[in-house]
Amino acid sequence: MDFLKYHDNYNNYLDVNIFYKNKSYLYTGYYDSGNNLTYKNIPVILIDKKKILFEIKEFIYMPYQALNYTGLLKLIKLDKVNIKNSSYKAYLGIMENELNIDGVDILLNN
């Protein structure tokens, strides 16, 4: 039974190609069924600030609430996100806390 649990868990890992300012960056994403964040009806994917591979000069600030915590989340609008040969619009939310999932750079939106 434990094998099936881990197998299903690793099925949630996906290669994610982020396009920002006409450049492409490859990350490992994890499909997080609990991430329902949107900004202006566009999904927000989350990244640990230490994993960002590019310079960001301007942010959008979005209020959010999660597990008895409220705050402002820094966002940037991405050019696009490619996952499994499909392209999506998305915002990238910069997490101040470290993402503690083995081998994961980004939490994908539901």
Disulfide bonds with the S-S distance in Angstrom:
none
